[in-house]
Amino acid sequence: MTIRRRDLLAGAASAGIFAIAPTIAAPVSARSRSSGPATGFSPAYRRGFDNQRIPDLGNGTFLNPVVSGDRPDPAILKDGADYYMTFSTFDAYPGLTIWHSRDLVNWRPLEAALTRNIGSVWAPSLHKDKGRYLLYIPVKASPQNDIFVAWADAITGPWSDPVPLGLPNHIDPCHAVAEDGSRWLFLSGGDRVRLSDDNLSLAGPVEHVYDPWRYPADWIVEGFAPEGPKIYRIGDWFYMLTAVGGTAGPPTGHMVIAARSRSLHGPWEHHPGNPLVRTQSAEEAWWSRGHASLVEAPDGTWWSFYHGYENGYWTLGRQCLLDPVEFTADGWFHMTGGDLSQPIAKPAGGTPVPHGMALSDDFSAALALGSKWAFFKPDPDEAGRVESGGGVLRFAGKGEAPSSGSPLLLTAGDKSYMFECDIEIAPGGRAGLILFYDDKLYCGLGFDAERFVTHQYGRERARPANPHGGRMRMRVTNRRHIVTYDTSGDGGKTWHRFDRGMEVSGYHHNVRGDFLMLRPGLYAAGPGEAKFRDFRFTALDD
């Protein structure tokens, strides 16, 4: 991927400085990497669709995260005046939703590029080469892991069916074009493999080309785990960013390191300031920060996207963060946003798009699969279970519980929220609302015509009597991990508190694994179809 620099200010150019750092928003002071954590952080967000927090503060500054909720491993593409980004989507399908921005801060979802379940999708790579959009897609799957490639002539698709490349031992691909025109995929572990000229197949064996910088032995990390290489050609240098230290585990583990070379074929020189990003204390606003990309903003300044866990909220997954970058006279660069707890000045230029999307759904049109709703580990014919229109979502039952029923899920990015829906079940059927990590760890409330079913710890537990029969309105409130349920038999005029609350702060990766998040959603089980009406989502101010 070649990124060309903008014309430089005359004074900076004469001094050999080839990019200018954006300013941190006044009156908030900038915090450098060495200045330590900002404790007591409590800046206020602006609110958008469904009262969800949005990054743009409307005064020329923004507050991280730029895309909230589980948006890990950001892969960003600058395409003229447009920016496109996608994230790891793991077992959610349709997956690899493409997001669009024109200013790097405000983002809206477009379409999902991946509709066929090929496995758990880890750390994709999004590129454009020879006029064609490319997605390299690593998956964990049975009987064998692999990296797939898909392509499209337009960013919104249609995307080709993904084709396996035969790389079962690597993850985190990154496409790069060498100075001699050869095309390569850089991979986890400091390896790479040559691609054919059309980028759609391998043209050689995997080779080891880079030994990443090592952090001090006494640092508290999850493991070395070099992964997430990102390659950029800027001026006379190729720059490589790599993640080391482990993706989750201790908050101080994950980090960003960099290296550079005059040639894509090496040798690679370690950045003297490594690591460029690292959470130094569990008191900081963002934990386990890493897996970084570089991108040039509309005003010619440089920025880095990476992910991190919000302090105390592993349940929200790894969220997408934006950090200003400063290039220096020696040809190196630094991230300058400190611990990202405070507002930062936006890059200039670019026309903002409406940020995010409403999670509420009146089911008046076809279901927004991929951009809003997604199935968990769907079968090939899963989309045939749902029909939306006329104010009703008809959801065919499957399995006996959320664990066996491929529920429909959303990605929520606020610490506190509530969601409610009118639910009508078929004779013998069951349905309800859930907070779902995976098929072994979830909670929620469901019902049949006679009894409730309480979902807790991924199990079906108490079955108290249901006074409402086969139709009711149900509400779930998750207020900073404290979950309550309310039900109504008169369409929401009168609410009754369900006699079992829950605490869900442990429903996350460091307990269960698999790098997911706790997602609100719907399920339908047993015979027939459940009917859902008037789904309302409301984020609650912190």
Backbone hydrogen bonds, N-H to C=O, Kabsch-Sander energy under -0.5 kcal/mol:
donor,donor_aa,acceptor,acceptor_aa,energy
3,I,1,M,-0.5
3,I,233,R,-2.0
4,R,2,T,-0.5
13,A,9,L,-2.8
14,S,10,A,-2.4
15,A,11,G,-1.2
16,G,13,A,-1.5
17,I,12,A,-2.6
18,F,16,G,-0.6
28,V,25,A,-0.6
32,S,30,A,-0.5
35,S,32,S,-1.4
36,G,33,R,-0.6
39,T,37,P,-0.9
46,R,54,I,-0.8
48,G,52,Q,-3.4
51,N,48,G,-2.0
52,Q,49,F,-2.7
54,I,46,R,-2.1
57,L,61,T,-2.2
62,F,344,I,-2.5
63,L,55,P,-1.8
66,V,320,C,-1.9
67,V,320,C,-1.2
71,R,69,G,-1.4
71,R,318,R,-2.3
75,A,86,T,-2.5
76,I,74,P,-0.5
77,L,84,Y,-3.0
79,D,77,L,-0.6
79,D,82,D,-3.3
82,D,79,D,-1.7
83,Y,101,S,-2.6
84,Y,77,L,-2.6
85,M,99,W,-2.0
86,T,75,A,-1.8
88,S,72,P,-2.0
90,F,121,V,-2.1
92,A,89,T,-2.4
93,Y,375,F,-2.2
95,G,114,L,-2.8
98,I,111,E,-2.7
99,W,85,M,-3.3
100,H,108,R,-2.7
101,S,83,Y,-2.2
107,W,105,V,-0.5
108,R,100,H,-2.1
110,L,98,I,-3.2
113,A,96,L,-2.0
114,L,95,G,-2.3
115,T,113,A,-0.6
118,I,116,R,-0.8
120,S,140,K,-2.5
121,V,90,F,-1.7
121,V,119,G,-0.6
122,W,138,P,-2.8
125,S,136,Y,-1.8
127,H,134,L,-2.5
129,D,132,R,-2.5
132,R,129,D,-1.7
133,Y,152,A,-2.6
134,L,127,H,-3.0
135,L,150,A,-2.7
136,Y,125,S,-2.4
137,I,135,L,-0.5
137,I,148,F,-3.1
139,V,146,D,-2.9
140,K,120,S,-2.2
141,A,139,V,-0.6
146,D,139,V,-1.6
148,F,137,I,-2.9
149,V,163,V,-2.0
150,A,135,L,-2.3
152,A,133,Y,-1.9
157,G,154,A,-2.1
160,S,151,W,-3.0
163,V,149,V,-2.5
165,L,147,I,-2.8
170,H,167,L,-0.9
174,C,186,F,-1.5
176,A,184,W,-2.2
178,A,176,A,-0.5
178,A,182,S,-3.0
181,G,178,A,-1.9
183,R,195,L,-0.5
184,W,176,A,-2.6
185,L,193,V,-2.8
186,F,174,C,-3.0
186,F,184,W,-0.5
187,L,191,D,-3.2
188,S,171,I,-1.9
189,G,226,P,-1.9
190,G,187,L,-0.9
191,D,187,L,-0.6
191,D,188,S,-0.7
192,R,207,E,-2.3
193,V,185,L,-2.1
195,L,183,R,-3.1
196,S,201,S,-2.7
199,N,196,S,-2.0
203,A,194,R,-2.8
207,E,192,R,-3.0
209,V,190,G,-2.7
209,V,207,E,-0.5
210,Y,190,G,-1.6
219,W,216,P,-1.6
221,V,219,W,-0.9
222,E,245,G,-2.4
223,G,245,G,-0.8
227,E,243,A,-2.6
230,K,241,L,-2.1
232,Y,239,Y,-2.3
233,R,1,M,-1.5
234,I,232,Y,-0.7
234,I,237,W,-2.2
237,W,234,I,-1.7
238,F,261,S,-3.0
239,Y,232,Y,-3.2
240,M,259,A,-2.8
241,L,230,K,-2.5
242,T,257,I,-2.4
243,A,227,E,-3.2
244,V,255,M,-1.4
245,G,224,F,-2.5
246,G,224,F,-0.5
253,G,250,P,-2.0
255,M,244,V,-1.5
256,V,277,V,-2.2
257,I,242,T,-2.7
259,A,240,M,-2.0
260,R,269,E,-1.9
261,S,238,F,-2.1
266,G,263,S,-1.9
269,E,260,R,-3.1
271,H,258,A,-2.6
274,N,271,H,-1.5
276,L,256,V,-2.3
277,V,256,V,-1.1
279,T,254,H,-0.7
280,Q,278,R,-0.5
284,E,281,S,-1.7
287,W,309,Y,-3.8
288,S,251,P,-2.7
290,G,307,H,-2.0
291,H,255,M,-0.5
293,S,305,F,-2.3
295,V,303,W,-2.1
297,A,301,T,-3.1
299,D,348,A,-0.5
300,G,297,A,-2.0
302,W,325,V,-0.7
303,W,295,V,-2.5
304,S,323,D,-2.7
305,F,293,S,-1.1
306,Y,321,L,-1.8
307,H,290,G,-2.4
308,G,319,Q,-1.5
309,Y,287,W,-2.6
310,E,313,Y,-0.6
310,E,317,G,-0.5
311,N,285,A,-2.7
313,Y,310,E,-3.3
316,L,313,Y,-1.6
317,G,314,W,-1.9
319,Q,308,G,-2.9
319,Q,317,G,-0.6
320,C,67,V,-2.1
321,L,306,Y,-3.5
323,D,304,S,-2.7
325,V,302,W,-2.6
326,E,334,H,-2.9
328,T,332,W,-2.9
331,G,328,T,-2.3
334,H,326,E,-2.1
336,T,324,P,-2.9
340,L,337,G,-1.8
344,I,62,F,-2.4
345,A,23,T,-0.8
346,K,60,G,-2.6
356,G,107,W,-3.7
361,D,535,F,-2.4
369,L,367,L,-2.1
370,G,373,W,-3.6
371,S,369,L,-0.7
372,K,368,A,-1.8
373,W,368,A,-2.3
374,A,409,L,-1.5
375,F,93,Y,-3.6
376,F,407,P,-1.1
377,K,91,D,-2.7
377,K,375,F,-0.6
382,E,379,D,-2.0
384,G,381,D,-1.5
385,R,382,E,-2.5
386,V,383,A,-1.3
387,E,394,R,-1.7
389,G,363,F,-0.7
389,G,392,V,-1.7
390,G,364,S,-1.0
391,G,363,F,-1.7
392,V,363,F,-0.9
392,V,389,G,-1.4
393,L,532,F,-2.8
394,R,387,E,-3.1
394,R,392,V,-0.6
395,F,393,L,-0.6
395,F,530,A,-2.9
396,A,385,R,-2.7
396,A,394,R,-0.6
397,G,528,G,-3.0
398,K,524,A,-1.6
404,S,401,A,-1.6
405,G,402,P,-0.8
408,L,522,L,-2.0
409,L,374,A,-2.9
410,L,520,P,-2.5
412,A,410,L,-0.6
417,Y,478,N,-2.2
418,M,538,T,-2.4
419,F,476,V,-2.4
420,E,536,R,-2.2
421,C,474,M,-2.1
422,D,533,R,-2.7
423,I,472,M,-3.3
424,E,531,K,-2.4
425,I,470,G,-2.5
429,G,426,A,-2.6
430,R,525,A,-2.4
431,A,447,F,-1.4
432,G,523,Y,-1.6
433,L,445,L,-1.8
434,I,521,G,-2.2
435,L,443,C,-3.0
436,F,519,R,-3.2
437,Y,435,L,-0.5
437,Y,441,L,-2.1
438,D,441,L,-1.8
441,L,438,D,-1.3
443,C,435,L,-2.5
444,G,455,H,-2.1
445,L,433,L,-2.3
446,G,453,V,-2.6
447,F,431,A,-2.0
448,D,451,R,-2.6
452,F,464,P,-2.8
453,V,446,G,-2.6
454,T,462,A,-2.2
455,H,444,G,-2.5
455,H,453,V,-0.6
456,Q,454,T,-0.5
456,Q,459,R,-2.6
458,G,442,Y,-2.5
459,R,456,Q,-1.7
461,R,454,T,-3.4
461,R,459,R,-0.6
466,N,450,E,-2.9
471,R,468,H,-0.6
472,M,423,I,-2.3
473,R,488,S,-2.8
474,M,421,C,-2.6
475,R,486,D,-2.8
476,V,419,F,-3.0
477,T,484,T,-2.5
478,N,417,Y,-3.1
479,R,477,T,-0.6
479,R,482,I,-2.7
480,R,415,K,-1.0
480,R,478,N,-0.8
482,I,479,R,-1.5
483,V,481,H,-0.7
483,V,502,M,-3.1
484,T,477,T,-2.2
486,D,475,R,-2.3
487,T,496,H,-2.4
488,S,473,R,-2.4
493,K,490,D,-0.6
496,H,487,T,-2.6
498,F,485,Y,-2.9
500,R,498,F,-1.8
502,M,483,V,-2.3
504,V,481,H,-2.3
507,Y,504,V,-2.0
508,H,506,G,-1.8
511,V,508,H,-1.5
512,R,508,H,-2.6
513,G,509,H,-2.4
516,L,513,G,-0.5
518,L,315,T,-2.8
519,R,436,F,-2.5
519,R,517,M,-0.7
521,G,434,I,-1.9
522,L,408,L,-2.4
523,Y,432,G,-1.8
525,A,430,R,-3.0
526,G,399,G,-2.4
530,A,395,F,-2.6
531,K,424,E,-3.2
532,F,393,L,-2.6
532,F,530,A,-0.5
533,R,422,D,-2.4
535,F,361,D,-2.1
536,R,420,E,-2.6
536,R,534,D,-0.5
538,T,418,M,-2.8
539,A,50,D,-2.9
540,L,416,S,-2.4
